Amino acid sequence: MVFHFLNRGVGRQPLLEKPDDFAAFEEIVAETLDKSALRICAGCLTPNHWQFALWPERDGFSEQRNSGDY
């Protein structure tokens, strides 16, 4: 099962403004993927929002997500 995750700035305010902000965000995503059993199927990163279609590498991700263990 593929999950859709997104985050949008309140009132269309930017989440990321400078090239360094985008680079830092991408680094955090890479670090998170190294520690979790997720694959990015698709993604979009813009100044005021980001979204990813994530595919868990194993069953049970939705239960993990609901428990706060991810």
Secondary structure, 3 states (H helix, E strand, C coil): CCEEEEEECHHHCCCCCCHHHHHHHHHHHHHHHHHCCEEEEEEEEECCEEEEEEEECCCCHHHHHHHCCC
